[in-house]
Amino acid sequence: MIQATIGERFQVVIPSSIRRQIKLRPRSKVLVDVEGDTVVLRPLKSVAALRGIGRDLREPGDATDYVRRLRKEWEHRL
């Protein structure tokens, strides 16, 4: 484990080795959670990274319904 310090404004600097490991950049979004007495940070994928087929799966809902909608769209294109 790597030690970090909480500043006066409750900010924590994530060490560079960890930032590189999980590919964090300035202004990256992270999810913050508490598991017991542990604070957990998880990188949040940007919407731009979810381009292409399947991008709508990031929205809540049933994947089966999504596939059915795609198939109907594809039928109209043929």
Distance bins in CASP14 RR format, pairs under 12 A and 6 or more apart:
PFRMAT RR
TARGET T0000
AUTHOR 0000-0000-0000
RMODE 2
METHOD distances of the structure
MODEL  1
1 15 0 0 0 0 0 1 0 0 0 0 0
1 17 0 0 0 0 0 1 0 0 0 0 0
1 18 0 0 0 0 0 1 0 0 0 0 0
1 38 0 0 0 0 0 1 0 0 0 0 0
2 12 0 0 0 0 0 1 0 0 0 0 0
2 13 0 0 0 0 0 1 0 0 0 0 0
2 14 0 0 0 0 1 0 0 0 0 0 0
2 15 1 0 1 0 0 0 0 0 0 0 0
2 16 0 0 0 0 1 0 0 0 0 0 0
2 17 1 0 0 1 0 0 0 0 0 0 0
2 18 1 0 0 1 0 0 0 0 0 0 0
2 19 0 0 0 0 0 1 0 0 0 0 0
2 21 0 0 0 0 0 1 0 0 0 0 0
3 12 0 0 0 0 0 1 0 0 0 0 0
3 13 0 0 0 0 0 1 0 0 0 0 0
3 14 0 0 0 0 0 1 0 0 0 0 0
3 15 0 0 0 0 1 0 0 0 0 0 0
3 18 0 0 0 0 0 1 0 0 0 0 0
4 11 0 0 0 0 0 1 0 0 0 0 0
4 12 1 0 1 0 0 0 0 0 0 0 0
4 13 1 0 0 1 0 0 0 0 0 0 0
4 14 1 0 0 1 0 0 0 0 0 0 0
4 15 1 0 0 1 0 0 0 0 0 0 0
4 16 0 0 0 0 0 1 0 0 0 0 0
4 17 0 0 0 0 0 1 0 0 0 0 0
4 18 0 0 0 0 1 0 0 0 0 0 0
4 19 0 0 0 0 0 1 0 0 0 0 0
4 39 0 0 0 0 0 1 0 0 0 0 0
4 41 0 0 0 0 0 1 0 0 0 0 0
5 11 0 0 0 0 1 0 0 0 0 0 0
5 12 1 0 0 1 0 0 0 0 0 0 0
5 13 1 0 0 1 0 0 0 0 0 0 0
5 14 0 0 0 0 0 1 0 0 0 0 0
5 15 0 0 0 0 0 1 0 0 0 0 0
6 12 1 0 1 0 0 0 0 0 0 0 0
6 13 0 0 0 0 1 0 0 0 0 0 0
6 39 0 0 0 0 0 1 0 0 0 0 0
7 13 0 0 0 0 1 0 0 0 0 0 0
10 32 0 0 0 0 0 1 0 0 0 0 0
10 39 0 0 0 0 0 1 0 0 0 0 0
12 18 0 0 0 0 0 1 0 0 0 0 0
12 19 0 0 0 0 0 1 0 0 0 0 0
12 30 0 0 0 0 0 1 0 0 0 0 0
12 32 0 0 0 0 0 1 0 0 0 0 0
12 39 0 0 0 0 1 0 0 0 0 0 0
12 41 0 0 0 0 1 0 0 0 0 0 0
13 19 0 0 0 0 1 0 0 0 0 0 0
13 24 0 0 0 0 0 1 0 0 0 0 0
14 20 0 0 0 0 0 1 0 0 0 0 0
14 21 0 0 0 0 0 1 0 0 0 0 0
14 22 0 0 0 0 1 0 0 0 0 0 0
14 23 0 0 0 0 0 1 0 0 0 0 0
14 24 1 0 0 1 0 0 0 0 0 0 0
14 25 0 0 0 0 0 1 0 0 0 0 0
14 26 0 0 0 0 0 1 0 0 0 0 0
14 28 0 0 0 0 1 0 0 0 0 0 0
14 30 0 0 0 0 1 0 0 0 0 0 0
14 39 0 0 0 0 0 1 0 0 0 0 0
14 41 1 0 0 1 0 0 0 0 0 0 0
14 43 0 0 0 0 0 1 0 0 0 0 0
15 21 0 0 0 0 1 0 0 0 0 0 0
15 22 0 0 0 0 0 1 0 0 0 0 0
15 24 0 0 0 0 0 1 0 0 0 0 0
16 22 0 0 0 0 0 1 0 0 0 0 0
16 24 0 0 0 0 1 0 0 0 0 0 0
16 25 0 0 0 0 0 1 0 0 0 0 0
17 24 0 0 0 0 0 1 0 0 0 0 0
18 24 1 0 0 1 0 0 0 0 0 0 0
18 30 0 0 0 0 0 1 0 0 0 0 0
18 41 0 0 0 0 1 0 0 0 0 0 0
18 43 0 0 0 0 0 1 0 0 0 0 0
19 25 0 0 0 0 1 0 0 0 0 0 0
19 26 0 0 0 0 1 0 0 0 0 0 0
19 28 0 0 0 0 1 0 0 0 0 0 0
19 30 0 0 0 0 0 1 0 0 0 0 0
19 41 0 0 0 0 0 1 0 0 0 0 0
19 43 0 0 0 0 1 0 0 0 0 0 0
21 43 0 0 0 0 0 1 0 0 0 0 0
22 28 0 0 0 0 1 0 0 0 0 0 0
22 30 0 0 0 0 1 0 0 0 0 0 0
22 41 0 0 0 0 1 0 0 0 0 0 0
22 42 0 0 0 0 1 0 0 0 0 0 0
22 43 1 0 1 0 0 0 0 0 0 0 0
22 44 0 0 0 0 0 1 0 0 0 0 0
22 45 0 0 0 0 0 1 0 0 0 0 0
23 30 0 0 0 0 0 1 0 0 0 0 0
23 43 1 0 0 1 0 0 0 0 0 0 0
23 44 0 0 0 0 0 1 0 0 0 0 0
23 45 0 0 0 0 0 1 0 0 0 0 0
23 46 0 0 0 0 0 1 0 0 0 0 0
23 49 0 0 0 0 0 1 0 0 0 0 0
24 30 1 0 0 1 0 0 0 0 0 0 0
24 41 0 0 0 0 1 0 0 0 0 0 0
24 42 0 0 0 0 0 1 0 0 0 0 0
24 43 1 0 0 1 0 0 0 0 0 0 0
24 44 0 0 0 0 0 1 0 0 0 0 0
24 45 0 0 0 0 0 1 0 0 0 0 0
24 46 0 0 0 0 0 1 0 0 0 0 0
25 43 0 0 0 0 1 0 0 0 0 0 0
25 46 0 0 0 0 1 0 0 0 0 0 0
27 44 0 0 0 0 0 1 0 0 0 0 0
27 46 0 0 0 0 0 1 0 0 0 0 0
28 41 0 0 0 0 0 1 0 0 0 0 0
28 42 0 0 0 0 0 1 0 0 0 0 0
28 43 1 0 0 1 0 0 0 0 0 0 0
28 44 1 0 0 1 0 0 0 0 0 0 0
28 45 0 0 0 0 1 0 0 0 0 0 0
28 46 0 0 0 0 1 0 0 0 0 0 0
28 49 0 0 0 0 0 1 0 0 0 0 0
29 41 0 0 0 0 0 1 0 0 0 0 0
29 42 0 0 0 0 1 0 0 0 0 0 0
29 43 1 0 0 1 0 0 0 0 0 0 0
29 44 1 0 1 0 0 0 0 0 0 0 0
29 45 0 0 0 0 1 0 0 0 0 0 0
29 46 1 0 0 1 0 0 0 0 0 0 0
29 47 0 0 0 0 0 1 0 0 0 0 0
29 48 0 0 0 0 0 1 0 0 0 0 0
29 49 0 0 0 0 0 1 0 0 0 0 0
30 39 0 0 0 0 0 1 0 0 0 0 0
30 40 0 0 0 0 1 0 0 0 0 0 0
30 41 1 0 1 0 0 0 0 0 0 0 0
30 42 1 0 0 1 0 0 0 0 0 0 0
30 43 1 0 1 0 0 0 0 0 0 0 0
30 44 1 0 1 0 0 0 0 0 0 0 0
30 45 0 0 0 0 0 1 0 0 0 0 0
30 46 0 0 0 0 0 1 0 0 0 0 0
31 39 0 0 0 0 0 1 0 0 0 0 0
31 40 0 0 0 0 1 0 0 0 0 0 0
31 41 1 0 0 1 0 0 0 0 0 0 0
31 42 1 0 1 0 0 0 0 0 0 0 0
31 43 1 0 0 1 0 0 0 0 0 0 0
31 44 1 0 1 0 0 0 0 0 0 0 0
31 45 0 0 0 0 0 1 0 0 0 0 0
32 38 0 0 0 0 0 1 0 0 0 0 0
32 39 1 0 0 1 0 0 0 0 0 0 0
32 40 1 0 0 1 0 0 0 0 0 0 0
32 41 1 0 1 0 0 0 0 0 0 0 0
32 42 0 0 0 0 1 0 0 0 0 0 0
32 43 0 0 0 0 0 1 0 0 0 0 0
32 44 0 0 0 0 0 1 0 0 0 0 0
33 39 1 0 0 1 0 0 0 0 0 0 0
33 40 1 0 1 0 0 0 0 0 0 0 0
33 41 0 0 0 0 1 0 0 0 0 0 0
33 42 1 0 0 1 0 0 0 0 0 0 0
33 44 0 0 0 0 0 1 0 0 0 0 0
34 40 1 0 0 1 0 0 0 0 0 0 0
34 41 0 0 0 0 0 1 0 0 0 0 0
35 41 0 0 0 0 0 1 0 0 0 0 0
35 42 0 0 0 0 0 1 0 0 0 0 0
43 49 0 0 0 0 0 1 0 0 0 0 0
44 50 0 0 0 0 0 1 0 0 0 0 0
44 58 0 0 0 0 0 1 0 0 0 0 0
45 51 0 0 0 0 0 1 0 0 0 0 0
45 55 0 0 0 0 0 1 0 0 0 0 0
45 58 0 0 0 0 1 0 0 0 0 0 0
46 55 0 0 0 0 0 1 0 0 0 0 0
46 58 0 0 0 0 0 1 0 0 0 0 0
47 55 0 0 0 0 1 0 0 0 0 0 0
47 56 0 0 0 0 0 1 0 0 0 0 0
47 58 1 0 0 1 0 0 0 0 0 0 0
47 59 0 0 0 0 0 1 0 0 0 0 0
48 55 0 0 0 0 1 0 0 0 0 0 0
48 58 0 0 0 0 0 1 0 0 0 0 0
49 55 0 0 0 0 1 0 0 0 0 0 0
49 58 0 0 0 0 1 0 0 0 0 0 0
50 56 0 0 0 0 1 0 0 0 0 0 0
50 57 0 0 0 0 1 0 0 0 0 0 0
50 58 1 0 1 0 0 0 0 0 0 0 0
50 59 0 0 0 0 0 1 0 0 0 0 0
51 58 0 0 0 0 0 1 0 0 0 0 0
52 58 0 0 0 0 0 1 0 0 0 0 0
52 70 0 0 0 0 0 1 0 0 0 0 0
53 66 0 0 0 0 0 1 0 0 0 0 0
53 67 0 0 0 0 0 1 0 0 0 0 0
53 70 1 0 0 1 0 0 0 0 0 0 0
53 73 0 0 0 0 0 1 0 0 0 0 0
53 74 0 0 0 0 0 1 0 0 0 0 0
54 63 0 0 0 0 1 0 0 0 0 0 0
54 66 1 0 0 1 0 0 0 0 0 0 0
54 67 0 0 0 0 1 0 0 0 0 0 0
54 69 0 0 0 0 0 1 0 0 0 0 0
54 70 0 0 0 0 1 0 0 0 0 0 0
55 66 0 0 0 0 0 1 0 0 0 0 0
55 70 0 0 0 0 0 1 0 0 0 0 0
56 62 0 0 0 0 0 1 0 0 0 0 0
56 63 0 0 0 0 1 0 0 0 0 0 0
56 65 0 0 0 0 0 1 0 0 0 0 0
56 66 1 0 1 0 0 0 0 0 0 0 0
56 67 0 0 0 0 0 1 0 0 0 0 0
56 69 0 0 0 0 1 0 0 0 0 0 0
56 70 0 0 0 0 1 0 0 0 0 0 0
56 73 0 0 0 0 0 1 0 0 0 0 0
57 63 1 0 0 1 0 0 0 0 0 0 0
57 64 0 0 0 0 0 1 0 0 0 0 0
57 65 0 0 0 0 0 1 0 0 0 0 0
57 66 1 0 0 1 0 0 0 0 0 0 0
57 67 0 0 0 0 1 0 0 0 0 0 0
57 69 0 0 0 0 0 1 0 0 0 0 0
57 70 0 0 0 0 0 1 0 0 0 0 0
58 66 0 0 0 0 0 1 0 0 0 0 0
59 65 0 0 0 0 0 1 0 0 0 0 0
59 66 0 0 0 0 1 0 0 0 0 0 0
59 69 0 0 0 0 0 1 0 0 0 0 0
60 66 0 0 0 0 0 1 0 0 0 0 0
61 67 0 0 0 0 0 1 0 0 0 0 0
61 69 0 0 0 0 0 1 0 0 0 0 0
62 68 0 0 0 0 1 0 0 0 0 0 0
62 69 0 0 0 0 0 1 0 0 0 0 0
63 69 0 0 0 0 0 1 0 0 0 0 0
63 70 0 0 0 0 0 1 0 0 0 0 0
64 70 0 0 0 0 0 1 0 0 0 0 0
64 71 0 0 0 0 0 1 0 0 0 0 0
65 71 0 0 0 0 0 1 0 0 0 0 0
65 72 0 0 0 0 0 1 0 0 0 0 0
66 72 0 0 0 0 0 1 0 0 0 0 0
66 73 0 0 0 0 0 1 0 0 0 0 0
67 73 0 0 0 0 0 1 0 0 0 0 0
67 74 0 0 0 0 0 1 0 0 0 0 0
68 74 0 0 0 0 0 1 0 0 0 0 0
68 75 0 0 0 0 0 1 0 0 0 0 0
69 75 0 0 0 0 0 1 0 0 0 0 0
69 76 0 0 0 0 0 1 0 0 0 0 0
70 76 0 0 0 0 0 1 0 0 0 0 0
70 77 0 0 0 0 0 1 0 0 0 0 0
71 77 0 0 0 0 0 1 0 0 0 0 0
71 78 0 0 0 0 0 1 0 0 0 0 0
72 78 0 0 0 0 0 1 0 0 0 0 0
END
